[in-house]
């Protein structure tokens, strides 16, 4: 099986984004979605990361980079790997890039499930005819998410609430725990995709946890919301 045809849960994505916070957040979303992610902040770093085995199945890159552009990264990598799939992120309107199909561009800010839907579609081996002109549904059943922010990160909490305002797939809460014991941390990690030791260390420094929403059935059969803590 080639890297390009690997199922989503084992596929490798090369993420290129120069803004640290955006890069960390997108990487967390993709890892929670079951993907392996290698991240770079510049074109030079991306070209180096692309040489690491296994080769990435998808390039997810910002259009503007400090030392080049996402288009240039894609051109360089596709010269050696023609089957590489590519998605672009931009703060501009997609209409600024008429040579690209609308489904190749994610306009910032984008809902979490829209990112995962775009990646899932790009990973697909075959695409139905006419997909280039078909909009992706924001309400695709890709799951609901919790962003659990550490209690001492109020500014981050406010920023995330602003960033994901209007995204029905995401709920942002403050962590109600008072002590982060190894047992408690392990329980949070069980709700995520498995992480390497390097990813776990990086995740602990971000100030938030990302998990698929775990709703517990009640006696009546409905789901109850998870424990939460709102700001005082």
N, C-alpha and C positions, 0 to 999 in steps of 0.2 A: 504494500500500500504506500503510495507516495504521500509526501507531506501535504500537498494540496488537496488530497482526497480524505485526509484523516477526519474522523468525526469531530464535532465541535468540542467535546469534552477533552480531547487530547491535542487539538490544533494549537499551533504557536502563532501569536500575533506580535508583530513589531510595532510598538506604539512610539510615535515621534511627536513630542509636544514640548515647547520650550518653557512654558509656565509651570513651575513646580507643583502648585496646588492642583491645577487642571490635570497634569500628568498623573499625580498620585491618585486623584479621584477616579479618573477613567480607568486606570490600572486596577483599582479596587473593584470597580463594577465588572470589569472583564474577568478578573480572577473569580469573583463570586458567581459569575455566569458559567464557570467551568473551563475557562481558557488558560493556557500558559501564555504569559506575557513577558516580553523583553522590552524595556523602556529606554528611550534616548531623548536627550534635550536639544540636540543639534543634528545637522545633516551628517557631519563627520562621524558622530557617535552612531548614528543609524547605519551608515555604511559598514562600520566595524561590527556592530551587533548582527547585521545580516549575514556575516560570514560564519557565525557560530552555528554549529549543528545542534539540532535540526534546523534547516532553513525555515523561515517563517512562511506560513500559508497565506497570511494577510498582512498588508501594510496599512496601518491606520495613522495618518499623519496630518498635522496642521499644515495649512497652506503656507504660512509665513514662518520662517525659521531664521535664527540669527545669522547663519552662514549659508543660506540658500533658500530653497522653497520645497514644499511637498511634491510639487510636480517634478522638480529636478531629482529628488530622492527616488521617486517612482521610476523615472526614466533610467536612472543608473541601475537600479536593482532589476528592472525588467529586461535590461540588456543581457543579464546573466541568468535570469529566471523568468522566462516569458509567461509562465502560468501563474505568477504572483498576482493575487487579488489585491485591489487597492480601494480604500475609502479615504476621503479627505474631510477634514474639519476646518471650518472657517467662521470668523465673526462677520464676514461679508455676506451679501445675498448670493445665492447659488447662480443667479442670472449673470453675475460677473464672470462666470466661467462657462461660456456657451459651448465649448468643445467637450464638456463633460456631461454625462447623463445625470439627471436630478438624483437618481438613486446612489450615485457615487459621492454625494456631498451631504454632510451633516452640518446644518447651520447652528452655531452656538447662540444661546444655550439650547440643548436638546434634552427631551425626557429620557430617563434612564432606559426604559423599555424600547424607545426608538433606537438608541445606540445598539442594544442587544439584537433588535430585529434587523437592523442594517448589517450587522456582523454576521448574523445567522444566514441572511440571504446571500451575502457575498461569499460565504463559505460553501454554499450549495453547489454541487457539481453541475447541475443543469438548471436553467432558468426558463420559465415559460416565455413564449414570444410576446412582445409588447410590454415586458416588465419595466423597460426603461421609462415608460410614461405612466406607470401605475404607482400611486402614492402608497406609502406604507402606513398601515393603521396604527395610531398611537395606543389603541386599546388592545393590541394583540396579547393573547394569554401567555405572557412570558414570566409571570410571577409578580408578586408584590414584595417591596423591599423596606427594610428598616435601616436608617442611618442613626446609629446610637452614639451620641456625642458625649465625651467625657465631661463630667460636671464642671470642671474648672475651665472649660473651653467655651465660655459664653459667646465670645465674638465669632468663633467658628460656627457655633450653633445658629446664630443670627444670619451669618453669611450663607450657610447651607439652606436655611429656610427661604432666603431670598432667591438663591440659585434654582431651587426646585419648586418654587411657587407655581401652582397650577398643574404639577405633575401628579396625577392620581395614583401612580404606582409606587410612590415614595412617601414614607412617613418618617419624620425626623423627631427624635426624642432625646432627652437628656438621660444619661445613665444614672439610675437611682442607687447604685452600689456605693457604699462608703469606703470599702476596702477591696482592692483588687488582688485577691489571693490567687495563687496558681490554679486552685480548683475552679474558681469563678471564671478566670480567664480561659481555662480549658473548655468550660461549658459554652462560652461564647464562640470559641473556635470550632466547636463541633457543629455549629449552625452554618458554617461557611464551607466553601470548597477546601480540600486539603492544601496546606501551605508548606513551602519549604522553610527551613530555618531562617534563610535570608529574607524571605517575604514576610515571615512572622515578625522579625525584628523591625523591618520597615513599617509594617502595619501598626505596630505598637507606638510608633512615633508620630502618627498622623493626627491623633486626637479624636478619632472616631472609629466605630466598628461598623461594618457593612454586613448585613445578613438577609437571607430570604425571610420573609415574614412567616413566623410559626404561629398559626392560630390553633388553639385547642378547642376541640368540640365540647360543647356543653351537654347537659343531660337531655336537653330538648333537641340536640342534633345540630344546633347552630354553632358558629365559631365565635370565640371570645377574643377580645383584643389583648395583646401582650401587656405585661407590666410596663409602666412608663413613668417618667417624671417630667413635668413641664416646668419651665422657669418660674421662680417665685416672683 
